[in-house]
Amino acid sequence: MSGHGVVLFHTTSAAMRAEKVAKKAGLDVKLIPTPRQLSSDCGIALRFNREEGDDVRNVLDEARVEYDGLRKI
């Protein structure tokens, strides 16, 4: 699998916390504007390599970061 995915959030603070937690876990992530084709309450999304999708989900769940979902882009 190749490409990227994004994590969608309800709040900017959750997006920023997710970036911090994921980077601390050694994941390759970056905050980006939420892609137009995806609806979200927040204008910021967290981009990740799709190969790390399960790891991103696990790290965010363990840290109890609230997110709206993961999507492929």
Buried (B, 14 or more C-beta within 10 A) or exposed (E): EEEBBBBBBEBEEBBBBBBEBBEEBEBEBEBBEBBEEBEBEBEBBBBBBBEBBEBBBEBBEEBEBEBBEBBEE
